[in-house]
Amino acid sequence: MLYGIIAALIIVIIILGIKLNHKNTIEQIDQVKLDNFYQQQSQLQNKIDNLKDQRAELTQDINAQTDLINEYNDKIKVLQQQYNDALMKKSSDLNDFFEQLKKHRMQDLDEQIDAARAAQDAELEQRQQQLQEEYQQAAIQSQQLIAEIANKQNELRAQLDAQEQKFKGIVEPLKQYEKQQQQRLFYTIQVPDEYRSDIDFLLTTVALKVQHPEVINKLIWTEYVKPYLDDTFKRIEIKDEPGIYKLTNINDNKSYIGKSTNVKKRIQDHFKSVCGLASIADQLVHHKIFDTGLWNWSIEIITYCEKDQLSELEKYYIDFFQTQTYGWNRKEGG
């Protein structure tokens, strides 16, 4: 037990010794730091004192430089005033000089202008005289040229009259031909253009493919042909009388001469046959009308006559119009 107490006391004494030693060590370290701090503070104070001394010296230098600058500014103001005074005097002297120079120059210019004007007037007078002579020569040449132009115009007018006469000689037959064409159209069945293609289509396509083409043929005749054929009969005043008639293709002028105791009905029968509704004997002219279009054939009455004159007159007009050699009559008629 005693040893335990002694051991404990020894441990306590050791610990106290260690703490005391540690405290002394810390105090020594703090003393060193404090000494260093006082030493650094002393050095810093020395630097501050040196800076204050340098600042005082700089302040003195700045004050001295400021005084020197102010002195120079005063000198500059004096010199500037002297320069302004000298400049104003120089400007005044220059103005006087330029005024004098301007006066002398204006006098010189006036003299030069007067001399130039006199020379120009003399030159203009000479030029005017020259132009007057040239104008007179030009007037003479112009009169000669006008006379030549007048002669040329007369020649051209004569040539133009001759050409106009030739042109009239060319145009007049054309006018006559156009008039004849218009007259021929007056005697044709004037089926509208939009119906013509329908007629061609129905006759050449539809009627050939149906079982009862007479239905199509009647439709063509009643709706597309007969109304316009009746208008043609009224326009050219065809009568229900005996007479000689002529059917002519307006494109090649080939004709057919026919006779009938009722020319109106006979002509109607021709065109009904073309539409496929044959009521008279089939003839070559029907096929030609079918091929070329019934609206391209003119209808004319050559003459009305007595029944007993029909054969004789038919033969006469076939021979007169040569429709057996240049036309669609296959017999001499009569």
DOVOZA-929635 format. One record per residue (C-alpha): x, y, z. Coordinates in nm, 2 decimals. Example, Ala and Ser with C-alpha at 12.3 -4.5 7.8 and 13.67 -1.06 7.14 Angstrom:
DOVOZA-929635
@X: 1.23 | Y: -0.45 | Z: 0.78;
@X: 1.37 | Y: -0.11 | Z: 0.71;
END
This chain:
DOVOZA-929635
@X: 0.00 | Y: 0.00 | Z: 0.00;
@X: 0.28 | Y: 0.23 | Z: 0.09;
@X: 0.46 | Y: 0.16 | Z: -0.23;
@X: 0.15 | Y: 0.25 | Z: -0.42;
@X: 0.12 | Y: 0.58 | Z: -0.24;
@X: 0.49 | Y: 0.65 | Z: -0.30;
@X: 0.45 | Y: 0.56 | Z: -0.66;
@X: 0.16 | Y: 0.79 | Z: -0.70;
@X: 0.34 | Y: 1.08 | Z: -0.53;
@X: 0.64 | Y: 1.02 | Z: -0.76;
@X: 0.41 | Y: 1.04 | Z: -1.07;
@X: 0.24 | Y: 1.36 | Z: -0.93;
@X: 0.58 | Y: 1.52 | Z: -0.87;
@X: 0.69 | Y: 1.42 | Z: -1.23;
@X: 0.38 | Y: 1.56 | Z: -1.38;
@X: 0.41 | Y: 1.89 | Z: -1.18;
@X: 0.78 | Y: 1.91 | Z: -1.29;
@X: 0.68 | Y: 1.86 | Z: -1.65;
@X: 0.40 | Y: 2.13 | Z: -1.63;
@X: 0.64 | Y: 2.38 | Z: -1.46;
@X: 0.90 | Y: 2.31 | Z: -1.73;
@X: 0.64 | Y: 2.36 | Z: -2.00;
@X: 0.53 | Y: 2.69 | Z: -1.85;
@X: 0.89 | Y: 2.82 | Z: -1.83;
@X: 0.94 | Y: 2.72 | Z: -2.19;
@X: 0.63 | Y: 2.90 | Z: -2.31;
@X: 0.72 | Y: 3.21 | Z: -2.11;
@X: 1.07 | Y: 3.21 | Z: -2.27;
@X: 0.91 | Y: 3.17 | Z: -2.62;
@X: 0.66 | Y: 3.46 | Z: -2.55;
@X: 0.95 | Y: 3.68 | Z: -2.43;
@X: 1.14 | Y: 3.61 | Z: -2.75;
@X: 0.84 | Y: 3.70 | Z: -2.96;
@X: 0.77 | Y: 4.01 | Z: -2.76;
@X: 1.13 | Y: 4.12 | Z: -2.80;
@X: 1.11 | Y: 4.06 | Z: -3.18;
@X: 0.79 | Y: 4.26 | Z: -3.19;
@X: 0.94 | Y: 4.56 | Z: -3.01;
@X: 1.24 | Y: 4.54 | Z: -3.23;
@X: 1.02 | Y: 4.53 | Z: -3.55;
@X: 0.81 | Y: 4.82 | Z: -3.42;
@X: 1.12 | Y: 5.02 | Z: -3.36;
@X: 1.24 | Y: 4.95 | Z: -3.71;
@X: 0.90 | Y: 5.04 | Z: -3.85;
@X: 0.90 | Y: 5.37 | Z: -3.66;
@X: 1.24 | Y: 5.45 | Z: -3.80;
@X: 1.10 | Y: 5.39 | Z: -4.15;
@X: 0.80 | Y: 5.61 | Z: -4.08;
@X: 1.03 | Y: 5.89 | Z: -3.96;
@X: 1.24 | Y: 5.86 | Z: -4.27;
@X: 0.93 | Y: 5.87 | Z: -4.49;
@X: 0.81 | Y: 6.18 | Z: -4.31;
@X: 1.15 | Y: 6.35 | Z: -4.37;
@X: 1.13 | Y: 6.25 | Z: -4.74;
@X: 0.77 | Y: 6.39 | Z: -4.76;
@X: 0.88 | Y: 6.72 | Z: -4.61;
@X: 1.16 | Y: 6.74 | Z: -4.86;
@X: 0.92 | Y: 6.66 | Z: -5.15;
@X: 0.67 | Y: 6.92 | Z: -5.02;
@X: 0.94 | Y: 7.18 | Z: -5.03;
@X: 1.04 | Y: 7.07 | Z: -5.38;
@X: 0.68 | Y: 7.08 | Z: -5.50;
@X: 0.63 | Y: 7.43 | Z: -5.35;
@X: 0.95 | Y: 7.54 | Z: -5.53;
@X: 0.83 | Y: 7.39 | Z: -5.86;
@X: 0.49 | Y: 7.55 | Z: -5.82;
@X: 0.64 | Y: 7.89 | Z: -5.76;
@X: 0.85 | Y: 7.84 | Z: -6.07;
@X: 0.55 | Y: 7.73 | Z: -6.28;
@X: 0.35 | Y: 8.03 | Z: -6.17;
@X: 0.64 | Y: 8.25 | Z: -6.26;
@X: 0.65 | Y: 8.09 | Z: -6.61;
@X: 0.28 | Y: 8.13 | Z: -6.65;
@X: 0.31 | Y: 8.50 | Z: -6.58;
@X: 0.58 | Y: 8.53 | Z: -6.84;
@X: 0.37 | Y: 8.33 | Z: -7.09;
@X: 0.08 | Y: 8.56 | Z: -7.04;
@X: 0.30 | Y: 8.86 | Z: -7.10;
@X: 0.44 | Y: 8.70 | Z: -7.41;
@X: 0.09 | Y: 8.60 | Z: -7.54;
@X: -0.03 | Y: 8.95 | Z: -7.50;
@X: 0.27 | Y: 9.08 | Z: -7.68;
@X: 0.21 | Y: 8.82 | Z: -7.96;
@X: -0.16 | Y: 8.92 | Z: -7.99;
@X: -0.07 | Y: 9.28 | Z: -8.01;
@X: 0.19 | Y: 9.21 | Z: -8.28;
@X: -0.06 | Y: 8.98 | Z: -8.47;
@X: -0.33 | Y: 9.24 | Z: -8.47;
@X: -0.09 | Y: 9.50 | Z: -8.60;
@X: 0.04 | Y: 9.26 | Z: -8.86;
@X: -0.32 | Y: 9.18 | Z: -8.96;
@X: -0.40 | Y: 9.54 | Z: -9.00;
@X: -0.09 | Y: 9.60 | Z: -9.21;
@X: -0.19 | Y: 9.30 | Z: -9.43;
@X: -0.54 | Y: 9.43 | Z: -9.47;
@X: -0.40 | Y: 9.77 | Z: -9.58;
@X: -0.16 | Y: 9.59 | Z: -9.82;
@X: -0.43 | Y: 9.38 | Z: -9.97;
@X: -0.66 | Y: 9.68 | Z: -10.02;
@X: -0.39 | Y: 9.86 | Z: -10.20;
@X: -0.31 | Y: 9.55 | Z: -10.40;
@X: -0.68 | Y: 9.50 | Z: -10.48;
@X: -0.71 | Y: 9.85 | Z: -10.61;
@X: -0.40 | Y: 9.81 | Z: -10.84;
@X: -0.52 | Y: 9.47 | Z: -10.95;
@X: -0.87 | Y: 9.59 | Z: -11.03;
@X: -0.72 | Y: 9.87 | Z: -11.24;
@X: -0.50 | Y: 9.62 | Z: -11.42;
@X: -0.80 | Y: 9.38 | Z: -11.47;
@X: -1.02 | Y: 9.67 | Z: -11.60;
@X: -0.76 | Y: 9.75 | Z: -11.85;
@X: -0.72 | Y: 9.39 | Z: -11.95;
@X: -1.09 | Y: 9.34 | Z: -11.98;
@X: -1.13 | Y: 9.65 | Z: -12.20;
@X: -0.85 | Y: 9.53 | Z: -12.42;
@X: -1.00 | Y: 9.18 | Z: -12.44;
@X: -1.34 | Y: 9.32 | Z: -12.51;
@X: -1.21 | Y: 9.54 | Z: -12.79;
@X: -1.03 | Y: 9.24 | Z: -12.94;
@X: -1.34 | Y: 9.02 | Z: -12.90;
@X: -1.56 | Y: 9.29 | Z: -13.06;
@X: -1.32 | Y: 9.31 | Z: -13.36;
@X: -1.31 | Y: 8.93 | Z: -13.39;
@X: -1.69 | Y: 8.91 | Z: -13.36;
@X: -1.74 | Y: 9.17 | Z: -13.63;
@X: -1.50 | Y: 8.98 | Z: -13.85;
@X: -1.67 | Y: 8.65 | Z: -13.77;
@X: -2.01 | Y: 8.80 | Z: -13.84;
@X: -1.90 | Y: 8.93 | Z: -14.18;
@X: -1.76 | Y: 8.58 | Z: -14.25;
@X: -2.08 | Y: 8.41 | Z: -14.14;
@X: -2.28 | Y: 8.65 | Z: -14.36;
@X: -2.08 | Y: 8.55 | Z: -14.66;
@X: -2.11 | Y: 8.18 | Z: -14.57;
@X: -2.49 | Y: 8.23 | Z: -14.52;
@X: -2.53 | Y: 8.38 | Z: -14.86;
@X: -2.34 | Y: 8.10 | Z: -15.02;
@X: -2.54 | Y: 7.85 | Z: -14.82;
@X: -2.86 | Y: 8.02 | Z: -14.92;
@X: -2.76 | Y: 7.99 | Z: -15.29;
@X: -2.67 | Y: 7.62 | Z: -15.23;
@X: -3.00 | Y: 7.57 | Z: -15.04;
@X: -3.20 | Y: 7.71 | Z: -15.33;
@X: -3.02 | Y: 7.48 | Z: -15.57;
@X: -3.08 | Y: 7.19 | Z: -15.34;
@X: -3.45 | Y: 7.27 | Z: -15.30;
@X: -3.48 | Y: 7.28 | Z: -15.67;
@X: -3.31 | Y: 6.94 | Z: -15.70;
@X: -3.53 | Y: 6.80 | Z: -15.43;
@X: -3.84 | Y: 6.94 | Z: -15.60;
@X: -3.73 | Y: 6.77 | Z: -15.92;
@X: -3.66 | Y: 6.45 | Z: -15.73;
@X: -3.99 | Y: 6.46 | Z: -15.56;
@X: -4.17 | Y: 6.51 | Z: -15.90;
@X: -3.98 | Y: 6.20 | Z: -16.03;
@X: -4.06 | Y: 6.00 | Z: -15.72;
@X: -4.42 | Y: 6.11 | Z: -15.74;
@X: -4.44 | Y: 6.00 | Z: -16.10;
@X: -4.28 | Y: 5.67 | Z: -16.00;
@X: -4.52 | Y: 5.64 | Z: -15.70;
@X: -4.82 | Y: 5.71 | Z: -15.93;
@X: -4.70 | Y: 5.44 | Z: -16.17;
@X: -4.65 | Y: 5.20 | Z: -15.88;
@X: -4.99 | Y: 5.29 | Z: -15.74;
@X: -5.15 | Y: 5.21 | Z: -16.08;
@X: -4.96 | Y: 4.88 | Z: -16.09;
@X: -5.08 | Y: 4.81 | Z: -15.73;
@X: -5.43 | Y: 4.89 | Z: -15.82;
@X: -5.40 | Y: 4.65 | Z: -16.12;
@X: -5.29 | Y: 4.38 | Z: -15.87;
@X: -5.54 | Y: 4.46 | Z: -15.60;
@X: -5.85 | Y: 4.51 | Z: -15.82;
@X: -5.85 | Y: 4.14 | Z: -15.92;
@X: -5.80 | Y: 4.05 | Z: -15.56;
@X: -6.10 | Y: 4.26 | Z: -15.46;
@X: -6.30 | Y: 4.11 | Z: -15.74;
@X: -6.20 | Y: 3.76 | Z: -15.62;
@X: -6.28 | Y: 3.85 | Z: -15.26;
@X: -6.62 | Y: 3.99 | Z: -15.37;
@X: -6.69 | Y: 3.67 | Z: -15.57;
@X: -6.59 | Y: 3.46 | Z: -15.26;
@X: -6.83 | Y: 3.66 | Z: -15.05;
@X: -7.10 | Y: 3.62 | Z: -15.31;
@X: -7.04 | Y: 3.25 | Z: -15.32;
@X: -7.06 | Y: 3.23 | Z: -14.94;
@X: -7.39 | Y: 3.41 | Z: -14.97;
@X: -7.52 | Y: 3.11 | Z: -15.17;
@X: -7.38 | Y: 2.84 | Z: -14.94;
@X: -7.54 | Y: 2.66 | Z: -14.65;
@X: -7.40 | Y: 2.85 | Z: -14.35;
@X: -7.37 | Y: 2.58 | Z: -14.09;
@X: -7.20 | Y: 2.71 | Z: -13.77;
@X: -6.84 | Y: 2.60 | Z: -13.73;
@X: -6.91 | Y: 2.41 | Z: -13.41;
@X: -7.18 | Y: 2.20 | Z: -13.59;
@X: -6.96 | Y: 2.11 | Z: -13.88;
@X: -6.73 | Y: 1.88 | Z: -13.67;
@X: -7.04 | Y: 1.72 | Z: -13.52;
@X: -7.18 | Y: 1.65 | Z: -13.87;
@X: -6.85 | Y: 1.50 | Z: -13.98;
@X: -6.82 | Y: 1.29 | Z: -13.67;
@X: -7.18 | Y: 1.16 | Z: -13.69;
@X: -7.16 | Y: 1.08 | Z: -14.06;
@X: -6.81 | Y: 0.93 | Z: -14.08;
@X: -6.79 | Y: 0.75 | Z: -13.74;
@X: -7.11 | Y: 0.71 | Z: -13.55;
@X: -7.35 | Y: 0.63 | Z: -13.84;
@X: -7.11 | Y: 0.36 | Z: -13.96;
@X: -7.10 | Y: 0.17 | Z: -13.63;
@X: -7.46 | Y: 0.17 | Z: -13.52;
@X: -7.72 | Y: -0.10 | Z: -13.61;
@X: -7.98 | Y: 0.16 | Z: -13.73;
@X: -7.78 | Y: 0.44 | Z: -13.90;
@X: -8.10 | Y: 0.60 | Z: -14.03;
@X: -8.17 | Y: 0.73 | Z: -13.68;
@X: -7.84 | Y: 0.92 | Z: -13.68;
@X: -7.90 | Y: 1.03 | Z: -14.04;
@X: -8.24 | Y: 1.17 | Z: -13.95;
@X: -8.09 | Y: 1.35 | Z: -13.65;
@X: -7.82 | Y: 1.51 | Z: -13.87;
@X: -8.07 | Y: 1.61 | Z: -14.13;
@X: -8.34 | Y: 1.76 | Z: -13.90;
@X: -8.11 | Y: 1.92 | Z: -13.64;
@X: -7.79 | Y: 2.02 | Z: -13.82;
@X: -7.87 | Y: 2.06 | Z: -14.19;
@X: -8.23 | Y: 2.13 | Z: -14.28;
@X: -8.27 | Y: 2.45 | Z: -14.07;
@X: -7.97 | Y: 2.61 | Z: -14.23;
@X: -8.07 | Y: 2.48 | Z: -14.58;
@X: -8.41 | Y: 2.64 | Z: -14.53;
@X: -8.24 | Y: 2.97 | Z: -14.44;
@X: -8.04 | Y: 2.95 | Z: -14.76;
@X: -8.35 | Y: 2.89 | Z: -14.97;
@X: -8.51 | Y: 3.20 | Z: -14.81;
@X: -8.19 | Y: 3.41 | Z: -14.86;
@X: -8.15 | Y: 3.33 | Z: -15.23;
@X: -8.53 | Y: 3.31 | Z: -15.28;
@X: -8.55 | Y: 2.96 | Z: -15.44;
@X: -8.90 | Y: 2.87 | Z: -15.56;
@X: -9.11 | Y: 2.55 | Z: -15.60;
@X: -9.10 | Y: 2.58 | Z: -15.98;
@X: -8.94 | Y: 2.41 | Z: -16.28;
@X: -8.59 | Y: 2.52 | Z: -16.36;
@X: -8.22 | Y: 2.46 | Z: -16.40;
@X: -7.99 | Y: 2.48 | Z: -16.10;
@X: -7.62 | Y: 2.46 | Z: -16.03;
@X: -7.43 | Y: 2.32 | Z: -15.73;
@X: -7.06 | Y: 2.45 | Z: -15.72;
@X: -6.77 | Y: 2.36 | Z: -15.49;
@X: -6.64 | Y: 2.70 | Z: -15.38;
@X: -6.29 | Y: 2.56 | Z: -15.34;
@X: -6.22 | Y: 2.42 | Z: -15.68;
@X: -6.51 | Y: 2.58 | Z: -15.88;
@X: -6.62 | Y: 2.24 | Z: -16.01;
@X: -7.00 | Y: 2.24 | Z: -16.06;
@X: -7.30 | Y: 2.01 | Z: -16.12;
@X: -7.59 | Y: 2.12 | Z: -16.35;
@X: -7.93 | Y: 1.97 | Z: -16.28;
@X: -8.30 | Y: 2.01 | Z: -16.38;
@X: -8.62 | Y: 1.96 | Z: -16.20;
@X: -8.99 | Y: 2.04 | Z: -16.21;
@X: -8.95 | Y: 2.16 | Z: -15.85;
@X: -8.59 | Y: 2.29 | Z: -15.81;
@X: -8.63 | Y: 2.36 | Z: -15.44;
@X: -8.73 | Y: 2.00 | Z: -15.36;
@X: -8.47 | Y: 1.85 | Z: -15.59;
@X: -8.19 | Y: 2.05 | Z: -15.42;
@X: -8.32 | Y: 1.94 | Z: -15.08;
@X: -8.32 | Y: 1.58 | Z: -15.20;
@X: -7.95 | Y: 1.61 | Z: -15.30;
@X: -7.85 | Y: 1.72 | Z: -14.95;
@X: -8.07 | Y: 1.46 | Z: -14.78;
@X: -7.89 | Y: 1.20 | Z: -14.99;
@X: -7.56 | Y: 1.34 | Z: -14.86;
@X: -7.69 | Y: 1.29 | Z: -14.50;
@X: -7.78 | Y: 0.92 | Z: -14.58;
@X: -8.15 | Y: 0.97 | Z: -14.65;
@X: -8.16 | Y: 0.88 | Z: -15.02;
@X: -8.49 | Y: 0.98 | Z: -15.19;
@X: -8.34 | Y: 1.01 | Z: -15.54;
@X: -8.09 | Y: 0.81 | Z: -15.74;
@X: -7.73 | Y: 0.80 | Z: -15.60;
@X: -7.50 | Y: 1.03 | Z: -15.80;
@X: -7.13 | Y: 1.11 | Z: -15.80;
@X: -7.19 | Y: 1.47 | Z: -15.69;
@X: -7.34 | Y: 1.34 | Z: -15.36;
@X: -7.02 | Y: 1.16 | Z: -15.27;
@X: -6.82 | Y: 1.48 | Z: -15.36;
@X: -7.04 | Y: 1.69 | Z: -15.13;
@X: -7.00 | Y: 1.43 | Z: -14.86;
@X: -6.62 | Y: 1.43 | Z: -14.89;
@X: -6.57 | Y: 1.81 | Z: -14.91;
@X: -6.85 | Y: 1.92 | Z: -14.66;
@X: -7.19 | Y: 2.04 | Z: -14.76;
@X: -7.12 | Y: 2.39 | Z: -14.64;
@X: -6.85 | Y: 2.43 | Z: -14.91;
@X: -7.11 | Y: 2.41 | Z: -15.20;
@X: -7.30 | Y: 2.71 | Z: -15.34;
@X: -7.66 | Y: 2.68 | Z: -15.46;
@X: -7.77 | Y: 2.88 | Z: -15.76;
@X: -8.08 | Y: 2.89 | Z: -15.98;
@X: -7.97 | Y: 2.94 | Z: -16.34;
@X: -8.31 | Y: 2.99 | Z: -16.48;
@X: -8.68 | Y: 2.91 | Z: -16.42;
@X: -8.86 | Y: 2.77 | Z: -16.73;
@X: -9.14 | Y: 2.57 | Z: -16.86;
@X: -9.14 | Y: 2.19 | Z: -16.80;
@X: -9.10 | Y: 2.12 | Z: -17.18;
@X: -8.78 | Y: 2.33 | Z: -17.19;
@X: -8.60 | Y: 2.15 | Z: -16.90;
@X: -8.41 | Y: 1.89 | Z: -17.11;
@X: -8.30 | Y: 2.13 | Z: -17.38;
@X: -8.18 | Y: 2.39 | Z: -17.13;
@X: -8.00 | Y: 2.13 | Z: -16.91;
@X: -7.80 | Y: 2.01 | Z: -17.21;
@X: -7.72 | Y: 2.37 | Z: -17.31;
@X: -7.59 | Y: 2.47 | Z: -16.97;
@X: -7.39 | Y: 2.15 | Z: -16.92;
@X: -7.22 | Y: 2.23 | Z: -17.24;
@X: -7.19 | Y: 2.61 | Z: -17.16;
@X: -7.02 | Y: 2.55 | Z: -16.81;
@X: -6.83 | Y: 2.24 | Z: -16.94;
@X: -6.94 | Y: 2.05 | Z: -16.63;
@X: -6.91 | Y: 1.72 | Z: -16.80;
@X: -6.54 | Y: 1.77 | Z: -16.87;
@X: -6.46 | Y: 1.99 | Z: -16.57;
@X: -6.74 | Y: 1.92 | Z: -16.32;
@X: -6.96 | Y: 1.64 | Z: -16.18;
@X: -7.20 | Y: 1.58 | Z: -16.46;
@X: -7.14 | Y: 1.23 | Z: -16.61;
@X: -7.39 | Y: 1.27 | Z: -16.89;
@X: -7.44 | Y: 1.55 | Z: -17.15;
@X: -7.79 | Y: 1.60 | Z: -17.02;
@X: -8.13 | Y: 1.63 | Z: -17.19;
END
